[in-house]
Each structure stands twice: as C-alpha cells, then as structure tokens.
Amino acid sequence: MAADTEKEARNMEDKALVYLEDVTLCMEENIVLRNVSLTLHNGEFVYVIGKVGSGKSSLLKALYSEIRVSEGEATVMGYDMCNMRRRDIPYLRRKLGIVFQDFQLLTDRSVFKNLEFVLKVTGWRRKEEIAKRIQEVLEQVGIPNKGYKMPHELSGGEQQRVAIARALLNTPEIILADEPTGNLDPETSGQIVQLLHDICKRGTAVIMTTHNYNLVERFPARVVKCEQAKLHDVASPQEHHHS
C-alpha cells in the first residue's frame, strides 16, 4: 500500500508544473517559510494571500530561483530547485512569465521596443516573426494600438497590460504575478485580474500574490495563505476575509 501511495505521489509530481513537498525557504539564514507543500497543474489559478512580510513574494522568488530552496523536494517545470545549476536558471525563467507590481518597463523605449528587447534576448532573430508575436500579445492583453507609445504616456493599468504582454511573449506554462494590482485603482485592478483569469482559461497556470481580499472574492479561484511562516489551503474566500 505504501508503495502505491509513493507511486501516486510520484505521478502527481510528474504531472505537476510546480511540486513542492515539505520545503523550507531561507533568506540570509532566516526561515521565511517552512514545511511548504504546493502543487500546480496546467490551467490552474492560485491566489497566495497573507499580510505584508508573510512570505508571499519569497514563495514566488523561490519558484523562479531568486531564492534558494534549502530543504524539502521542489520541482518547477521539471527543474530540481534544490540542486539548480546557475546556468539553467535563464532556461527555467523562459518557461515562466513574471509580472511585478511596479511593471519594470524600460522607460527609455517604446512599448514595441520593450517587447522586442525581451524577444531578442531570448533568441528570436527574424524581424517579421518578432513584429507578429508582439502584435499578438498586445491584442491578447487588449492594447493592440499602443506599441508606439512610451511607458510614461500610458496609464498604470496600460503599463501593467504591457508587463503581462511581456510575460506572455515566449508562451509560458506558468505566469507568476506578484501583487500585480498593488499600484492600481479598484476598477483597473479588477480588469487586470479578469485578464489574468482569461489567460488562465486558455491553459496557462497563474499564481498571483495579493493582500486584496476583495479581488479574491470577485474572481474566485483556489486560495493558499502565508501565515506564521506556513502555507495552507483556504477553503473559501469567506473564511479568510476577517481572519
């Protein structure tokens, strides 16, 4: 029986895009999260909620190998995160789309040039293919005519759409969105979360950190909570609302 259970666990790991089992994350010798277990499959949307400083961002950073996994078992897109070789990190990150709260656009160049830069760095060469892919992702995020604009000419919501377009360029299987609505007004925040859910429905898994419980209630999905250095599943949006 134990062997069957082990086999099932192994199959689960093989199919999962993210598989964390009993993981500990440390930053400068301090434990940020301990005994973390999490699986993520194709097309799944997961909110990671919790107070500021509870470890939400650290969890995402561990998934793109910014923070080292010090204990436990961890695979992301088939990479062993406990024994990650430095030279493999860029290849892992190409399979992920990362969206930040503060957009992190290059302010000295247009939207098109921002996206072109990413494609060139990741090996795209042909001008026609680059232009076609940029237009595809801009259409996907609802700003098809903004390619010529400079970042400062865009609203916060438009800048975040560009950041999501950038994350989609290399057709990632997972989008990691760290507080993507943190700098946006409530209406724009709702539009951005709806966009991420739409992307998820097309088959891309999404992990989004947030401390905005209102958004979690408006756009329901699986919820996990960082609290007291632990990560645990939350049954429903109502359960965590006043906790």
N, C-alpha and C positions, 0 to 999 in steps of 0.2 A: 504493500500500500504506500509506504514511504517513497519507494522508487517511483511509483506512478505520480505521486504528488510532485516529486522533484522533476519528473519529466514534463508535467503540466507547466510547472514554473518555468522550465527551460523553453518550452514552446511559446509561453507568454512573452518571455524576454526576446525571443527571436522575432516575433511579430510586432513588438512594440517599437515605436520610433524613439521613445525615451523609456528607459528602465532603470529605476533607482531602487536599491534594496538596502536598508539599514545604513544609509550614507551619512557621514559626518562632514560638515564643511567648516573649515577654519580660515580666519584671516588674521595674520600676524599672531599666531599662537592662540588666539581667542576662538572658542567654538561659537559659530553663528547659528548653525542648525545641527541637530543630532538625530540619529535614528530615522532619517527621512526615507520614506518609500513612496514611489510615484511611478505610474506607467501612463504613457500617452500613445494613442493609436491614430492611424490615418483619419483625418476629418473630424477629430475631437477638439472641442473648445473647452479650455480650463481657465477659470479665474483663480489667481493667487491673491488672497486678501490678507489684511493684517495692518497693524499700526506702522507708522514710520519707524524704521530701525528694527523691524521684526525679522528681517532676513529675506524679504520678497525679492529684492534686486539681486541679492547674493545667490539665491537659487537660480535665477536666470543666468547670472555670470558663470556659475558652475556648468550650466548646460552649453555655453559656448567657450568654455575652457579659459575664462578670465580668472576664475578662482579654482584652485586645485581641489579635487575630491580626496580627502585624506584617509577615509575609511569606508568600508562597505563595497557594494557592487554597483557600478554605474556604466551604462552604455547609452550613447546618443548617436543615432543614425549608424549604428554598427561599430562605432569607435568606443574603445575601452577608456573611459575618462580617468580611471585610476592610474593608467600607465600610458598617458597621452604623450606622444613624441611631439616636440615643438614644431617639427617640420610638417606634421599632419594637421596642425590647428587651422591653417588657411583653407585646407580642403574640407574640414568639418564645417567651417563658417560659411563656405559657399553653398552648403546644403541647408543652411538656416537663413531666415530673413530676420534681421534685428531692427526693431523700431524703438527709438528713445523718446523720452518726454520732451527734450529740448531740440528735437528734429535733427540736429547735427548736419545741416546742409552746408555746402561750401558757399560762403556768402559772396565770393568774388566772381561767380559764374552763373549762367542761366540754369533754369531747371533742366533743359536738354543736356547742357554740358555737365551738370551734376550726375545725371544718369549715365551719360556716355563715359564719364570717368570710371565709374564702377564696372561697366561692361569691359572697357579696355584693360583694366587691372585684372579682371578675371578671364582674360584670354580671347575676348571677341575681337575680330580683326576687320571683317567686311563692313564697309560704311552702310550699305543698303540694309544689311541684317540688323545692324545697331539701330538705325533710324526706325526700322519696322518694329523692333522689340520695344523701343522707348514709347512709340505711339500706342502700342498695345497696352502697356502698363498704365499709361496716363489715362487711356479710355477706361481701363478696369477700375481705376480709383475715382473716376468722374470728373477729371480735369483735362479733357483732350486738347484744349486750345491754350494751355498755359506753358508750353515748352519754352517759349522765347522769353518768359518773364524772369526777372531776378528775384531771389528769395525775399528781399525786403519789400517787393511790390505785392507780395501775397499776404493774405490773412493767415492767422495761426492755423486755422482748420485746413487751408490750402497747403500750407507748408507741411503739415502732418500727412496730408494725402500724398505729397511728393515723397516724403520719407517712407510711406507704405509702398508706393510705386517702386522706390529704390530697393526695398526689401523683396519685392516680387520678381525683380529682373531675371534672376537665374532659376526661377521656378522652384523655390524651396519647398520641402515637405513640411517644414515647421516654421511658423512665424513666432518670434519671441518679442512681445510688446511690453516694455517696461514703463508703466504709468503713462500710456500714450495720450491720455486726456488731461494730464496734470496741469497743463498751461492753457486749457481751453474752456470757453463758457459752456453752460449746461446743454444748450441746443447743439452746438458744434460737437461736444463730447458724444452726444447720442448718435450723431451722424457718423462719427469715426468708429464707434463700437458696432453700429449697424454694418458699416463697410467691412470690418474685420469678421463679423458673422457671415456676411455674404461670401467673403473669400474662403472661409471655413467650409461653407456648403459646397464649394467647388472641389473640396478634397484636401485642402491644406490645413493641417492641425495648427491650432493657435493656443499659446499660453500667454495670458495677459495679467500683469500685476496691476492692482488698483486698491485705493482705500475709499473709492466712491461706491458705497453700497447701493445707492440709488440706481446706478447703471446696471449693477448685477441683478437687481430686481426687474428692471425694464427689459433686459436682454438675457433671459435665463440660460444657464449652462452649468456644467459641473463646477463646484467651488471647493478649493482647498485653502486652509487658513494657516498662516505662520503665527505661532503664539508660544511664548516661553521656550524658544529655541526648538520647537517641534512643528511638524507639519501634519495637519489632519484633515480628513474629508469633512465637509459640512453638508448636512442632509438637504437643507433648502435655504434660499435667501433669507426667509423669515428668522431662521434660527440664529444667524449671526448678527441680525440687524441691531439688536440692543446689547449684544454681548461685549 
